[in-house]
Amino acid sequence: MFGLSRRDRDWEQTLPEPYSALTSYGGSANNTWQERWNANVGFMRDENLATEKSHMAVMLTPRSKRMQYGLDLTRALTLRISETVTAQHGRFVVLQTETNDTAPARDEVYSLNGRYYKVSRDQFYANWEYINRGLAVEVIRVTVKDWRVSAEDGHLNAEATNQAMSLVADRLQARLDGHADGSR
C-alpha cells in the first residue's frame, strides 16, 4: 500500500468542491453523529465528511459540486451496465432497500467535531432518483423493526434479508409475468 494515501489525497485535489459544513449554527443541532463518533459506533470515525467519503454524504444538502460529479459518474456507469445487459437480451432492474430510518424524516442539522451538517430526506431521494432516472427500479421496503445486524453493522440481518428477498422474488416474478407494478 505504498503511497496510496498520498495518491488518494492528490486525486482528491482534482475533484470538484465537496460539501461545505457550517462552522456555526444558531439553532438546535442533533448530536447523534457526535455521540457515534465519540464511541466509534459503526466505525463512525472512518466516515470522512470533509471529502464526502461517507455513507451520510448522499443526505447532505444542498448537493455539492463533488456530489454532483459522483452522481454523474454513478449514473453513467449504471446506464452502461443497463445497456450491456440489454445487449445480451437481459433485463436490468435496480434493487434498492428502504428502512424506517433510511434518511431522517425531516430536514435536520447534525453536529460533528465543531461543524454542522444540514441533512435532508428530500435531497437523499433526489440524489437516488437522479441516478436511477429512466431505469427500472424496485424499492424494497423493509418493515422488520430491528433490521440491523447490530448497532455497529447497518447491513440487513437474517430476518430483514429474508423479508427483502421474498419481496424481490414476488416483484421479479410479477415482472416476468408482465405486471411491472407487482400486481397479479
MOWOGI-V92871 format. One record per residue. RES is the residue in three letters. PHI is phi in whole degrees, -180 to 180 (999 if undefined). BURIAL is + if it has 9 or more other C-alpha atoms within 8 Angstrom, else -. D_LAST is the distance of its C-alpha to the last C-alpha in whole Angstrom. Layout:
res;phi;burial;d_last
RES;PHI;BURIAL;D_LAST
RES;PHI;BURIAL;D_LAST
This chain:
res;phi;burial;d_last
MET;999;-;53
PHE;-65;-;56
GLY;74;-;56
LEU;-65;-;52
SER;-66;-;53
ARG;-66;-;55
ARG;-62;-;53
ASP;-63;-;50
ARG;-62;-;52
ASP;-62;-;54
TRP;-64;-;50
GLU;-58;-;49
GLN;-66;-;52
THR;-91;-;51
LEU;-83;-;47
PRO;-61;-;47
GLU;-60;-;48
PRO;-81;+;46
TYR;-57;+;45
SER;-106;-;48
ALA;-71;+;48
LEU;-79;-;50
THR;-92;-;53
SER;-147;-;54
TYR;-153;-;52
GLY;-85;-;53
GLY;-92;-;50
SER;-89;-;48
ALA;-105;+;47
ASN;-78;+;44
ASN;-96;+;46
THR;-57;-;43
TRP;-63;+;44
GLN;-65;+;47
GLU;-63;-;47
ARG;-65;+;45
TRP;-63;+;47
ASN;-57;-;50
ALA;-96;-;48
ASN;52;+;47
VAL;-68;+;43
GLY;62;+;41
PHE;58;-;43
MET;-55;+;44
ARG;-71;-;47
ASP;-84;-;45
GLU;-75;+;43
ASN;-123;+;45
LEU;-70;+;45
ALA;-63;+;48
THR;-105;-;46
GLU;67;+;43
LYS;-90;+;42
SER;-156;+;40
HIS;-63;-;37
MET;-83;-;37
ALA;-60;+;38
VAL;-68;+;35
MET;-98;+;35
LEU;-66;+;39
THR;-136;+;39
PRO;-74;-;41
ARG;-61;+;39
SER;-83;+;42
LYS;-64;+;43
ARG;-68;+;43
MET;-63;+;39
GLN;-61;+;39
TYR;-59;+;40
GLY;-64;-;38
LEU;-65;+;35
ASP;-61;+;36
LEU;-64;-;36
THR;-63;+;33
ARG;-63;+;31
ALA;-61;-;33
LEU;-64;-;33
THR;-63;+;29
LEU;-63;-;29
ARG;-64;-;31
ILE;-62;-;29
SER;-59;+;26
GLU;-61;-;28
THR;-66;-;29
VAL;-62;+;26
THR;-62;+;25
ALA;-63;-;28
GLN;-96;-;27
HIS;66;-;24
GLY;-104;-;22
ARG;-119;-;20
PHE;-101;+;21
VAL;-132;-;19
VAL;-85;+;21
LEU;-104;-;20
GLN;-134;-;22
THR;-91;+;22
GLU;-137;+;23
THR;-117;+;25
ASN;-69;-;27
ASP;-132;-;30
THR;-57;-;29
ALA;-146;-;31
PRO;-60;+;33
ALA;-66;-;32
ARG;-144;-;35
ASP;-62;+;38
GLU;-142;+;40
VAL;-114;+;43
TYR;-107;+;44
SER;-101;+;47
LEU;-157;+;48
ASN;50;-;52
GLY;80;-;53
ARG;-122;+;51
TYR;-127;+;48
TYR;-124;+;44
LYS;-85;+;42
VAL;-121;+;38
SER;-137;+;36
ARG;-63;+;32
ASP;-61;-;31
GLN;-66;+;33
PHE;-55;+;31
TYR;-69;-;28
ALA;-63;-;30
ASN;-63;+;31
TRP;-69;-;28
GLU;-63;-;26
TYR;-62;+;29
ILE;-62;+;29
ASN;-93;+;25
ARG;-53;-;25
GLY;85;-;24
LEU;-102;-;22
ALA;-73;-;18
VAL;-128;+;18
GLU;-119;+;16
VAL;-91;-;18
ILE;-101;+;18
ARG;-84;-;19
VAL;-88;+;21
THR;-107;-;22
VAL;-60;-;25
LYS;-60;-;28
ASP;-99;-;30
TRP;-89;+;28
ARG;-77;+;31
VAL;-61;+;33
SER;-165;-;36
ALA;-61;-;38
GLU;-88;-;39
ASP;-126;-;36
GLY;-85;+;33
HIS;-77;-;31
LEU;-67;+;28
ASN;-79;+;29
ALA;-60;-;28
GLU;-64;+;26
ALA;-68;+;24
THR;-63;+;24
ASN;-60;-;22
GLN;-62;+;19
ALA;-62;+;19
MET;-68;-;18
SER;-64;-;16
LEU;-65;+;14
VAL;-61;+;15
ALA;-60;-;13
ASP;-63;+;10
ARG;-68;+;10
LEU;-67;+;12
GLN;-63;-;10
ALA;-62;+;7
ARG;-63;+;10
LEU;-64;-;11
ASP;-82;-;8
GLY;90;-;9
HIS;-114;+;7
ALA;-61;-;10
ASP;-86;-;9
GLY;87;+;7
SER;-82;-;4
ARG;-129;-;0
